[in-house]
Amino acid sequence: MLNKFFSKPLELQVGEQSLKFSSVGDFDFAVSGRIAVPSKKITDMVKFTPEQLQKEARTIKEIEKKFVAILSKSIEDTNSINRAIRELDPLIFSQDHSWRDIISSLNSGDEEFNPFRRVALVKYMQYLSARQEIIKDLYSEKKKMLNEPIVKPGGETEQGEFRETLMLENTIFEPVADDKKGPSDFDRMPKGEAVTVTLKPGAEMVVLLSKHKCSVVAKDGIQFIDQTGKSYTLGKGRNIIGRDTISTVILDPSLRDISRLHLVIENIDDSSLQLTDLSSHGSFMPIKYLEHHSSW
């Protein structure tokens, strides 16, 4: 749990500062302030060409895939995250908010600090998500500008051209629902953070995977009902929902706004569940389940 205290405090050397955290909750609070994109980074990205934005989007996507795989495995084997992060090239972490220093400092600790590593990885993924949103907005604006009519000498107009070679494929910027927040009584699940839910027998909870309405039902164990109404029985332990063939529930591969590993549902005892969103375009659930959710 986030309020767990450790006999040995976590000490991080971030630049010239030495920071100490006695609990995961303290650390979570501190790094939560590092997920926003710095204004200088935004200013730099505004100057990017569409090709540069495309390259940036691809790079983030590849890094995100690595992190999703690490987090997914850590749900089953909590100690795996120690070795997995150590094997990552430190240079894939940004210097923004001293993230690279934070990760490097975490690698100097032992397995007792695995909960801190998981928090750091999740928060860094949320920072990457913030960068992705800005890239999408900038790309959209540049696309509009390049498609605007060009006024030629003499008053004639010529349609601007946005070449297909500059278009981002759906695998980078997939279509999302018009309302990013979903219905008014739903909210986006925090990326990478486990949300604990207890369902009474027979109860049904609607979950939106991007814009697709699915549900989880506590009947004859735990059932997952996909966007077509098809029902799947979830086994005890970890269940993965997504487009990848390794998923427990494999969704239609043509749904490009569904990630390959979109949602993890940990079936604890056919009534208590932990849901973890690992997707690019979000999972949404009723606000009442998110108000006091337990993480980690």
TIRODREN-47921 format. One record per residue (C-alpha): residue number from 1; residue in one letter; chain; x, y, z. Coordinates in steps of 0.1 Angstrom, whole numbers, plus 5000, padded with zeros to 4 digits. Layout:
N
(NUM, 'A', 'A', (X, Y, Z))
...
REM end
This chain:
296
(1, 'M', 'A', (5000, 5000, 5000))
(2, 'L', 'A', (5011, 5036, 4995))
(3, 'N', 'A', (5015, 5043, 5032))
(4, 'K', 'A', (5039, 5014, 5038))
(5, 'F', 'A', (5069, 5025, 5058))
(6, 'F', 'A', (5104, 5009, 5053))
(7, 'S', 'A', (5130, 5002, 5078))
(8, 'K', 'A', (5156, 5016, 5054))
(9, 'P', 'A', (5146, 5050, 5039))
(10, 'L', 'A', (5150, 5055, 5002))
(11, 'E', 'A', (5177, 5080, 4995))
(12, 'L', 'A', (5180, 5095, 4960))
(13, 'Q', 'A', (5208, 5117, 4947))
(14, 'V', 'A', (5191, 5140, 4923))
(15, 'G', 'A', (5216, 5165, 4909))
(16, 'E', 'A', (5232, 5182, 4940))
(17, 'Q', 'A', (5202, 5173, 4962))
(18, 'S', 'A', (5200, 5143, 4985))
(19, 'L', 'A', (5163, 5133, 4990))
(20, 'K', 'A', (5150, 5108, 5015))
(21, 'F', 'A', (5116, 5090, 5015))
(22, 'S', 'A', (5105, 5067, 5043))
(23, 'S', 'A', (5074, 5055, 5026))
(24, 'V', 'A', (5061, 5048, 4991))
(25, 'G', 'A', (5034, 5073, 4997))
(26, 'D', 'A', (5059, 5101, 5002))
(27, 'F', 'A', (5078, 5091, 4971))
(28, 'D', 'A', (5046, 5089, 4950))
(29, 'F', 'A', (5035, 5124, 4961))
(30, 'A', 'A', (5070, 5138, 4952))
(31, 'V', 'A', (5072, 5123, 4917))
(32, 'S', 'A', (5036, 5131, 4909))
(33, 'G', 'A', (5047, 5167, 4905))
(34, 'R', 'A', (5071, 5155, 4877))
(35, 'I', 'A', (5046, 5143, 4851))
(36, 'A', 'A', (5038, 5176, 4835))
(37, 'V', 'A', (5058, 5186, 4804))
(38, 'P', 'A', (5082, 5215, 4812))
(39, 'S', 'A', (5074, 5247, 4793))
(40, 'K', 'A', (5109, 5247, 4776))
(41, 'K', 'A', (5102, 5212, 4762))
(42, 'I', 'A', (5069, 5225, 4748))
(43, 'T', 'A', (5086, 5255, 4733))
(44, 'D', 'A', (5111, 5232, 4716))
(45, 'M', 'A', (5084, 5209, 4702))
(46, 'V', 'A', (5064, 5238, 4688))
(47, 'K', 'A', (5094, 5243, 4664))
(48, 'F', 'A', (5093, 5207, 4652))
(49, 'T', 'A', (5084, 5198, 4617))
(50, 'P', 'A', (5058, 5172, 4611))
(51, 'E', 'A', (5085, 5147, 4603))
(52, 'Q', 'A', (5102, 5155, 4637))
(53, 'L', 'A', (5069, 5151, 4655))
(54, 'Q', 'A', (5064, 5117, 4638))
(55, 'K', 'A', (5099, 5106, 4649))
(56, 'E', 'A', (5092, 5118, 4685))
(57, 'A', 'A', (5059, 5099, 4686))
(58, 'R', 'A', (5075, 5067, 4673))
(59, 'T', 'A', (5102, 5069, 4699))
(60, 'I', 'A', (5078, 5074, 4728))
(61, 'K', 'A', (5057, 5045, 4715))
(62, 'E', 'A', (5086, 5021, 4715))
(63, 'I', 'A', (5097, 5032, 4750))
(64, 'E', 'A', (5061, 5028, 4762))
(65, 'K', 'A', (5060, 4992, 4749))
(66, 'K', 'A', (5091, 4983, 4770))
(67, 'F', 'A', (5075, 4998, 4801))
(68, 'V', 'A', (5042, 4981, 4796))
(69, 'A', 'A', (5059, 4947, 4793))
(70, 'I', 'A', (5079, 4954, 4825))
(71, 'L', 'A', (5048, 4965, 4845))
(72, 'S', 'A', (5027, 4936, 4832))
(73, 'K', 'A', (5053, 4911, 4843))
(74, 'S', 'A', (5057, 4928, 4877))
(75, 'I', 'A', (5021, 4922, 4885))
(76, 'E', 'A', (5028, 4885, 4885))
(77, 'D', 'A', (5064, 4887, 4898))
(78, 'T', 'A', (5070, 4918, 4919))
(79, 'N', 'A', (5108, 4912, 4920))
(80, 'S', 'A', (5112, 4912, 4883))
(81, 'I', 'A', (5111, 4950, 4880))
(82, 'N', 'A', (5145, 4953, 4897))
(83, 'R', 'A', (5164, 4935, 4870))
(84, 'A', 'A', (5142, 4948, 4842))
(85, 'I', 'A', (5148, 4985, 4850))
(86, 'R', 'A', (5186, 4978, 4854))
(87, 'E', 'A', (5187, 4963, 4819))
(88, 'L', 'A', (5172, 4994, 4804))
(89, 'D', 'A', (5195, 5020, 4787))
(90, 'P', 'A', (5194, 5050, 4811))
(91, 'L', 'A', (5195, 5073, 4781))
(92, 'I', 'A', (5159, 5064, 4772))
(93, 'F', 'A', (5148, 5084, 4802))
(94, 'S', 'A', (5145, 5122, 4798))
(95, 'Q', 'A', (5165, 5147, 4817))
(96, 'D', 'A', (5133, 5166, 4823))
(97, 'H', 'A', (5125, 5169, 4860))
(98, 'S', 'A', (5158, 5149, 4866))
(99, 'W', 'A', (5140, 5116, 4857))
(100, 'R', 'A', (5173, 5100, 4845))
(101, 'D', 'A', (5189, 5108, 4878))
(102, 'I', 'A', (5159, 5094, 4897))
(103, 'I', 'A', (5160, 5061, 4878))
(104, 'S', 'A', (5198, 5058, 4882))
(105, 'S', 'A', (5196, 5064, 4919))
(106, 'L', 'A', (5168, 5037, 4922))
(107, 'N', 'A', (5191, 5012, 4905))
(108, 'S', 'A', (5216, 5016, 4934))
(109, 'G', 'A', (5192, 5001, 4959))
(110, 'D', 'A', (5182, 4965, 4966))
(111, 'E', 'A', (5149, 4947, 4961))
(112, 'E', 'A', (5133, 4963, 4991))
(113, 'F', 'A', (5129, 4994, 4968))
(114, 'N', 'A', (5109, 4976, 4941))
(115, 'P', 'A', (5077, 4994, 4951))
(116, 'F', 'A', (5095, 5027, 4946))
(117, 'R', 'A', (5107, 5015, 4912))
(118, 'R', 'A', (5072, 5006, 4901))
(119, 'V', 'A', (5059, 5040, 4912))
(120, 'A', 'A', (5087, 5057, 4893))
(121, 'L', 'A', (5080, 5038, 4861))
(122, 'V', 'A', (5043, 5045, 4863))
(123, 'K', 'A', (5048, 5082, 4868))
(124, 'Y', 'A', (5073, 5084, 4840))
(125, 'M', 'A', (5048, 5067, 4817))
(126, 'Q', 'A', (5023, 5094, 4827))
(127, 'Y', 'A', (5049, 5120, 4818))
(128, 'L', 'A', (5053, 5103, 4784))
(129, 'S', 'A', (5015, 5103, 4780))
(130, 'A', 'A', (5015, 5141, 4786))
(131, 'R', 'A', (5042, 5145, 4759))
(132, 'Q', 'A', (5021, 5124, 4735))
(133, 'E', 'A', (4991, 5146, 4740))
(134, 'I', 'A', (5011, 5177, 4732))
(135, 'I', 'A', (5026, 5161, 4701))
(136, 'K', 'A', (4991, 5151, 4689))
(137, 'D', 'A', (4978, 5187, 4694))
(138, 'L', 'A', (5008, 5202, 4676))
(139, 'Y', 'A', (5007, 5178, 4648))
(140, 'S', 'A', (4970, 5185, 4643))
(141, 'E', 'A', (4976, 5222, 4642))
(142, 'K', 'A', (5004, 5219, 4617))
(143, 'K', 'A', (4982, 5196, 4595))
(144, 'K', 'A', (4955, 5223, 4595))
(145, 'M', 'A', (4980, 5250, 4586))
(146, 'L', 'A', (4994, 5229, 4557))
(147, 'N', 'A', (4959, 5222, 4544))
(148, 'E', 'A', (4948, 5259, 4544))
(149, 'P', 'A', (4944, 5275, 4510))
(150, 'I', 'A', (4974, 5295, 4499))
(151, 'V', 'A', (4967, 5330, 4485))
(152, 'K', 'A', (4988, 5336, 4454))
(153, 'P', 'A', (4997, 5370, 4438))
(154, 'G', 'A', (4967, 5383, 4420))
(155, 'G', 'A', (4942, 5370, 4446))
(156, 'E', 'A', (4940, 5334, 4433))
(157, 'T', 'A', (4940, 5306, 4459))
(158, 'E', 'A', (4957, 5273, 4458))
(159, 'Q', 'A', (4948, 5244, 4482))
(160, 'G', 'A', (4976, 5237, 4506))
(161, 'E', 'A', (4989, 5202, 4505))
(162, 'F', 'A', (4997, 5179, 4534))
(163, 'R', 'A', (5016, 5150, 4519))
(164, 'E', 'A', (5007, 5115, 4528))
(165, 'T', 'A', (5043, 5108, 4536))
(166, 'L', 'A', (5039, 5131, 4566))
(167, 'M', 'A', (5008, 5115, 4580))
(168, 'L', 'A', (5012, 5096, 4612))
(169, 'E', 'A', (5000, 5060, 4609))
(170, 'N', 'A', (4972, 5048, 4631))
(171, 'T', 'A', (4996, 5028, 4651))
(172, 'I', 'A', (5011, 5060, 4664))
(173, 'F', 'A', (4981, 5083, 4668))
(174, 'E', 'A', (4950, 5061, 4669))
(175, 'P', 'A', (4915, 5075, 4667))
(176, 'V', 'A', (4900, 5083, 4701))
(177, 'A', 'A', (4866, 5091, 4714))
(178, 'D', 'A', (4855, 5128, 4708))
(179, 'D', 'A', (4850, 5132, 4746))
(180, 'K', 'A', (4884, 5122, 4761))
(181, 'K', 'A', (4868, 5121, 4796))
(182, 'G', 'A', (4841, 5097, 4785))
(183, 'P', 'A', (4805, 5100, 4799))
(184, 'S', 'A', (4801, 5125, 4828))
(185, 'D', 'A', (4799, 5098, 4854))
(186, 'F', 'A', (4831, 5081, 4842))
(187, 'D', 'A', (4867, 5091, 4845))
(188, 'R', 'A', (4900, 5079, 4831))
(189, 'M', 'A', (4919, 5053, 4851))
(190, 'P', 'A', (4953, 5065, 4863))
(191, 'K', 'A', (4978, 5049, 4839))
(192, 'G', 'A', (4998, 5020, 4853))
(193, 'E', 'A', (4981, 5023, 4888))
(194, 'A', 'A', (4961, 4994, 4902))
(195, 'V', 'A', (4925, 5003, 4911))
(196, 'T', 'A', (4909, 4980, 4936))
(197, 'V', 'A', (4872, 4972, 4931))
(198, 'T', 'A', (4849, 4950, 4951))
(199, 'L', 'A', (4818, 4937, 4933))
(200, 'K', 'A', (4788, 4922, 4950))
(201, 'P', 'A', (4774, 4889, 4936))
(202, 'G', 'A', (4756, 4896, 4904))
(203, 'A', 'A', (4769, 4932, 4902))
(204, 'E', 'A', (4780, 4946, 4868))
(205, 'M', 'A', (4806, 4974, 4863))
(206, 'V', 'A', (4808, 4991, 4829))
(207, 'V', 'A', (4844, 4998, 4817))
(208, 'L', 'A', (4852, 5018, 4786))
(209, 'L', 'A', (4883, 5007, 4767))
(210, 'S', 'A', (4890, 5039, 4748))
(211, 'K', 'A', (4854, 5045, 4734))
(212, 'H', 'A', (4843, 5008, 4735))
(213, 'K', 'A', (4817, 4998, 4761))
(214, 'C', 'A', (4826, 4966, 4779))
(215, 'S', 'A', (4817, 4954, 4814))
(216, 'V', 'A', (4829, 4932, 4843))
(217, 'V', 'A', (4803, 4910, 4860))
(218, 'A', 'A', (4805, 4891, 4892))
(219, 'K', 'A', (4785, 4861, 4881))
(220, 'D', 'A', (4797, 4825, 4880))
(221, 'G', 'A', (4831, 4838, 4889))
(222, 'I', 'A', (4842, 4869, 4871))
(223, 'Q', 'A', (4829, 4875, 4835))
(224, 'F', 'A', (4843, 4900, 4811))
(225, 'I', 'A', (4819, 4911, 4784))
(226, 'D', 'A', (4834, 4928, 4753))
(227, 'Q', 'A', (4821, 4955, 4730))
(228, 'T', 'A', (4801, 4929, 4710))
(229, 'G', 'A', (4784, 4914, 4740))
(230, 'K', 'A', (4806, 4882, 4740))
(231, 'S', 'A', (4813, 4869, 4775))
(232, 'Y', 'A', (4846, 4855, 4788))
(233, 'T', 'A', (4853, 4838, 4821))
(234, 'L', 'A', (4883, 4853, 4838))
(235, 'G', 'A', (4905, 4829, 4858))
(236, 'K', 'A', (4920, 4836, 4892))
(237, 'G', 'A', (4951, 4859, 4891))
(238, 'R', 'A', (4962, 4880, 4861))
(239, 'N', 'A', (4940, 4884, 4830))
(240, 'I', 'A', (4951, 4907, 4801))
(241, 'I', 'A', (4925, 4924, 4779))
(242, 'G', 'A', (4938, 4936, 4745))
(243, 'R', 'A', (4946, 4930, 4708))
(244, 'D', 'A', (4978, 4910, 4714))
(245, 'T', 'A', (4976, 4872, 4709))
(246, 'I', 'A', (4991, 4867, 4744))
(247, 'S', 'A', (4960, 4884, 4759))
(248, 'T', 'A', (4936, 4863, 4780))
(249, 'V', 'A', (4908, 4881, 4762))
(250, 'I', 'A', (4918, 4889, 4726))
(251, 'L', 'A', (4898, 4918, 4712))
(252, 'D', 'A', (4891, 4926, 4675))
(253, 'P', 'A', (4925, 4935, 4660))
(254, 'S', 'A', (4908, 4960, 4637))
(255, 'L', 'A', (4900, 4982, 4668))
(256, 'R', 'A', (4931, 5004, 4665))
(257, 'D', 'A', (4923, 5025, 4695))
(258, 'I', 'A', (4925, 4994, 4717))
(259, 'S', 'A', (4961, 4987, 4727))
(260, 'R', 'A', (4978, 4953, 4724))
(261, 'L', 'A', (4980, 4951, 4762))
(262, 'H', 'A', (4951, 4974, 4771))
(263, 'L', 'A', (4938, 4964, 4806))
(264, 'V', 'A', (4950, 4940, 4833))
(265, 'I', 'A', (4923, 4925, 4855))
(266, 'E', 'A', (4937, 4907, 4886))
(267, 'N', 'A', (4910, 4884, 4899))
(268, 'I', 'A', (4917, 4880, 4936))
(269, 'D', 'A', (4887, 4861, 4949))
(270, 'D', 'A', (4858, 4864, 4924))
(271, 'S', 'A', (4847, 4896, 4942))
(272, 'S', 'A', (4878, 4917, 4947))
(273, 'L', 'A', (4895, 4928, 4916))
(274, 'Q', 'A', (4925, 4950, 4907))
(275, 'L', 'A', (4923, 4968, 4873))
(276, 'T', 'A', (4954, 4983, 4858))
(277, 'D', 'A', (4953, 5004, 4826))
(278, 'L', 'A', (4983, 5000, 4804))
(279, 'S', 'A', (4968, 5015, 4772))
(280, 'S', 'A', (4977, 5045, 4750))
(281, 'H', 'A', (4941, 5058, 4748))
(282, 'G', 'A', (4928, 5050, 4782))
(283, 'S', 'A', (4903, 5029, 4801))
(284, 'F', 'A', (4874, 5046, 4818))
(285, 'M', 'A', (4853, 5035, 4848))
(286, 'P', 'A', (4826, 5049, 4870))
(287, 'I', 'A', (4840, 5078, 4891))
(288, 'K', 'A', (4827, 5062, 4924))
(289, 'Y', 'A', (4853, 5034, 4920))
(290, 'L', 'A', (4881, 5059, 4915))
(291, 'E', 'A', (4874, 5083, 4944))
(292, 'H', 'A', (4892, 5062, 4970))
(293, 'H', 'A', (4911, 5036, 4950))
(294, 'S', 'A', (4940, 5017, 4965))
(295, 'S', 'A', (4973, 5016, 4945))
(296, 'W', 'A', (5002, 4992, 4944))
REM end
